[in-house]
């Protein structure tokens, strides 16, 4: 039973509990593929469970069971389809197959025809939520003739009902697509805000933790600390200090190599993650950044310390070592860079557990 940090029991929706009990192979594929399988499965179950209420003939049962068996076979076959090669529109096969099955039932049965026409809207719900934008318009030319096959003889009433249904289908799909896009945009914005330092617009400490978990031996961690920043705040004001931080963050963003990363660790301290650099290259990168900062007329110099991961040094250990190297750089007169190897004595070599505890402080 799941609980939140306050101890309150978190109740998961019944459908989520049901999905969690499904075999893992049925959840293979993109969300659109998994949802497409659900469309076929739900349609087949609804038909099988409700068909007896219509008192179908033996011939009707033959058709219903044949369609259900075909749907089941397609569900199994979908596990082997390379959906990634079919592009984003590949899952459109699921609603097409579902509508074709309903049309077969409508044409080939005596007492079941027309009963499952409302299930067509399920396909447009699927299109709005999971298929590319405006997929409903591409689905409509296939849906209309299949829908007419499930109806009685063509008449003015049937024609009007078909036009109304088509408008409803497209409207439902487009409304859901619009809501889905807005929700994804809001979710992306919240995720971005949660991982971005609001002042400098680079990564924050939370994002840094996740990025550090991806480091491998040969990558370097650099800690940069603006020199005499407290004095700058005291003499020129916090507004000016904030502007310096913003400019320094912008300089890092513009000056780092492709694939490298910068985050504000706290206060006037920044952390850089340099991939595949090694200590010497990392120092060269920092010195190039120092030159750029001078050219911009930065109001404060910065000291930097760097450490490189190896077989014995993890990411958090490297961060602790780089932080110790910053103190060595400040003791050497500031506005310079020191490596962890050259800063021995400024900080103990710590094990992974101790480094993690220091990182979380």
DAVEN-V466467 format. One record per pair of residues at least 4 apart in sequence whose ideal C-beta (glycine too) atoms are under 7 Angstrom apart, sorted by the first residue. I is the first residue (numbers start at 1). J is the second residue. D is the distance in whole Angstrom. If there is no record, write none. Layout:
# DAVEN-V466467
[[I;J;D] [I;J;D]]
This chain:
# DAVEN-V466467
[[1;9;6] [2;10;4] [3;7;6] [3;8;6] [3;9;6] [3;10;6] [4;8;5] [4;10;6] [12;16;5] [12;17;5] [14;18;6] [15;19;6] [16;20;6] [17;21;7] [22;26;5] [22;27;6] [25;79;6] [26;37;7] [27;34;6] [28;79;6] [29;33;3] [29;34;6] [29;83;5] [30;83;6] [31;35;6] [31;130;6] [32;36;6] [32;91;4] [32;130;4] [32;131;7] [33;37;7] [33;78;7] [33;83;5] [33;91;5] [34;38;7] [35;39;7] [35;126;6] [35;130;5] [36;40;7] [36;91;5] [36;94;3] [36;126;7] [37;41;6] [37;75;6] [37;78;6] [38;42;6] [39;43;6] [39;94;5] [39;95;6] [39;98;6] [39;122;6] [39;123;7] [39;126;5] [40;44;6] [40;71;5] [40;74;7] [40;75;6] [40;94;6] [40;97;7] [40;98;6] [41;45;6] [41;75;6] [42;46;6] [43;47;6] [43;98;5] [43;119;6] [43;122;7] [44;48;6] [44;68;5] [44;71;5] [44;72;7] [45;49;6] [46;50;6] [47;51;6] [47;64;6] [47;68;7] [47;116;6] [48;68;6] [51;56;6] [51;64;5] [51;112;6] [54;111;5] [54;112;5] [54;115;6] [55;111;6] [56;60;3] [56;61;5] [56;64;7] [56;109;7] [56;111;5] [56;112;5] [57;110;6] [57;111;6] [58;62;7] [59;63;7] [60;64;6] [60;109;4] [60;110;6] [60;111;6] [60;112;5] [61;65;6] [62;66;6] [63;67;6] [63;104;7] [63;105;6] [63;108;5] [63;109;5] [64;68;6] [64;105;6] [64;112;6] [65;69;6] [66;70;6] [67;71;6] [67;101;4] [67;104;6] [67;105;6] [68;72;6] [69;73;6] [70;74;6] [70;101;7] [71;75;6] [71;101;6] [72;76;7] [73;77;6] [74;78;6] [74;97;6] [77;81;7] [83;90;5] [86;90;3] [88;132;5] [89;131;7] [89;132;6] [91;130;6] [91;131;7] [92;96;6] [92;131;6] [92;135;7] [92;139;7] [93;97;6] [94;98;6] [94;126;7] [95;99;6] [95;123;3] [95;126;6] [95;127;6] [95;139;6] [96;100;6] [96;142;6] [97;101;6] [98;102;7] [98;123;6] [99;103;6] [99;120;6] [99;123;6] [99;142;7] [99;143;6] [99;146;5] [100;104;7] [100;146;6] [101;105;7] [102;106;6] [102;116;5] [102;119;6] [102;120;7] [102;150;6] [103;107;6] [103;146;4] [103;149;4] [103;150;6] [104;108;6] [105;109;6] [105;112;6] [105;113;7] [105;116;6] [106;113;4] [106;114;6] [106;149;6] [106;150;3] [107;149;5] [109;113;5] [113;150;6] [114;150;6] [114;151;6] [114;152;7] [117;147;7] [117;150;5] [120;143;6] [120;147;6] [120;169;7] [121;125;6] [121;169;6] [121;172;6] [122;126;6] [123;127;6] [123;139;7] [123;143;7] [124;128;6] [124;136;6] [124;139;7] [124;169;4] [124;172;5] [124;173;4] [125;129;6] [125;172;6] [125;176;6] [126;130;6] [127;131;5] [127;135;5] [127;136;5] [127;139;5] [127;173;5] [128;136;6] [128;172;7] [128;173;4] [128;174;7] [128;175;7] [128;176;3] [128;177;4] [128;180;7] [129;176;5] [129;180;6] [131;135;4] [133;177;6] [135;139;6] [136;140;6] [136;169;7] [136;170;5] [136;173;4] [136;174;6] [137;170;7] [139;143;6] [140;144;6] [140;166;6] [140;169;7] [140;170;6] [142;146;6] [143;147;6] [143;169;7] [144;148;6] [144;162;7] [144;166;6] [145;149;7] [147;151;7] [147;162;6] [147;165;7] [148;162;6] [151;158;5] [152;158;7] [154;158;5] [154;159;7] [156;160;6] [157;161;6] [158;162;6] [159;163;7] [160;164;6] [161;165;6] [162;166;6] [163;167;7] [164;168;6] [165;169;6] [166;170;6] [167;171;6] [168;172;6] [169;173;6] [170;174;6] [171;175;6] [172;176;6] [173;177;6] [174;178;6] [175;179;6] [176;180;6] [177;181;6] [178;182;6] [179;183;6] [180;184;6] [181;185;6] [182;186;6] [183;187;6] [184;188;6] [185;189;6] [186;190;6] [187;191;6] [188;192;6] [189;193;6] [190;194;6] [191;195;7] [192;196;6] [194;206;7] [195;203;6] [195;204;6] [195;206;6] [195;207;4] [196;201;6] [196;203;7] [196;204;6] [197;201;7] [197;202;6] [197;203;7] [197;204;4] [197;264;4] [199;242;6] [199;245;6] [199;246;6] [200;245;6] [200;246;6] [200;249;3] [200;264;5] [201;249;6] [202;249;5] [202;252;6] [202;253;6] [202;262;5] [202;263;6] [202;264;6] [203;207;4] [203;208;6] [203;211;7] [203;261;7] [203;262;7] [203;263;3] [204;208;7] [204;263;6] [204;264;6] [205;209;7] [205;263;7] [205;265;6] [205;266;7] [207;211;6] [207;263;6] [208;212;6] [208;263;4] [208;265;7] [208;271;6] [211;261;6] [211;273;6] [212;273;7] [212;315;4] [212;316;7] [213;315;7] [215;219;4] [215;273;6] [215;309;6] [215;315;4] [216;309;7] [217;309;5] [217;310;5] [217;311;6] [218;276;5] [218;278;6] [218;308;7] [218;309;7] [219;273;7] [219;274;7] [219;275;5] [219;276;6] [219;277;7] [219;309;5] [220;274;4] [220;277;5] [220;278;7] [220;279;6] [220;282;4] [220;306;5] [220;307;7] [220;308;5] [221;271;7] [221;273;6] [221;306;7] [221;307;5] [221;315;7] [221;318;4] [221;319;5] [221;322;5] [222;271;7] [222;272;4] [222;274;6] [222;282;6] [222;286;6] [222;304;6] [222;306;4] [222;322;6] [223;269;7] [223;271;6] [223;304;7] [223;305;5] [223;322;4] [223;323;5] [223;326;5] [224;270;4] [224;272;7] [224;302;5] [224;304;5] [225;268;6] [225;269;5] [225;302;6] [225;303;5] [225;326;5] [226;248;7] [226;268;4] [226;300;5] [226;302;5] [227;300;6] [227;301;5] [227;302;6] [227;303;6] [227;334;4] [227;335;6] [228;232;6] [228;300;6] [229;233;7] [229;241;7] [229;268;4] [229;300;6] [230;234;6] [231;235;6] [232;236;6] [232;241;6] [232;244;7] [232;299;6] [232;300;6] [233;237;7] [233;238;5] [233;241;4] [236;240;4] [237;241;7] [238;242;6] [239;243;7] [240;244;7] [241;245;7] [242;246;6] [243;247;6] [244;248;6] [244;299;5] [244;300;6] [245;249;6] [245;268;7] [246;250;6] [247;251;6] [247;296;7] [247;298;7] [248;252;7] [248;298;7] [249;253;6] [249;264;7] [250;254;6] [251;255;6] [251;289;7] [251;292;6] [251;293;6] [251;296;6] [252;256;6] [252;262;4] [252;270;7] [252;289;7] [253;262;7] [255;288;7] [255;289;5] [255;292;5] [256;260;4] [256;262;6] [256;272;7] [257;285;7] [259;275;5] [260;272;7] [260;273;7] [260;274;5] [260;275;6] [261;272;7] [261;273;4] [262;270;6] [262;272;5] [263;270;7] [263;271;5] [264;270;6] [265;269;4] [265;270;6] [265;271;5] [271;319;7] [274;282;5] [274;285;6] [277;281;4] [277;282;5] [277;285;7] [278;282;7] [278;308;6] [279;283;6] [279;306;6] [279;308;5] [279;339;5] [279;341;7] [280;284;7] [281;285;6] [282;286;6] [282;306;5] [282;308;7] [283;287;6] [283;306;6] [283;337;5] [283;339;6] [284;288;6] [285;289;7] [286;290;6] [286;304;5] [286;306;7] [286;337;5] [287;291;7] [287;337;6] [288;292;7] [289;293;6] [290;294;7] [291;295;6] [292;296;6] [293;298;4] [293;302;7] [294;298;7] [301;334;6] [301;335;4] [303;326;5] [303;329;4] [303;330;5] [303;334;5] [303;335;7] [303;336;6] [304;326;7] [304;329;6] [304;337;4] [305;322;5] [305;323;6] [305;324;7] [305;325;3] [305;326;4] [305;328;7] [305;329;6] [305;338;5] [305;340;7] [305;343;6] [306;322;5] [306;325;6] [306;337;7] [306;339;5] [306;340;7] [307;318;4] [307;321;4] [307;322;4] [307;325;7] [307;340;4] [308;318;7] [309;313;5] [309;314;7] [309;315;6] [309;318;5] [313;317;5] [313;318;5] [314;318;7] [314;352;5] [315;319;7] [316;320;7] [316;352;7] [316;355;4] [316;356;5] [316;359;5] [317;321;6] [317;350;6] [317;352;6] [317;355;4] [318;322;6] [319;323;6] [319;359;6] [320;324;7] [320;347;7] [320;350;6] [320;355;5] [320;358;6] [321;325;6] [321;340;4] [321;347;7] [322;326;7] [322;340;6] [324;328;7] [324;340;7] [324;343;5] [324;346;4] [324;347;3] [325;329;6] [325;338;5] [325;339;6] [325;340;5] [325;343;4] [325;346;7] [326;330;7] [327;331;6] [327;346;5] [328;332;6] [328;338;4] [328;342;7] [328;343;4] [328;346;5] [329;334;7] [329;336;5] [329;337;6] [329;338;4] [330;334;5] [332;336;6] [332;338;7] [338;342;5] [338;343;5] [339;343;7] [350;354;4] [350;355;5] [351;355;7] [352;356;6] [353;357;7] [354;358;6] [355;359;6] [356;360;6] [357;361;7]]
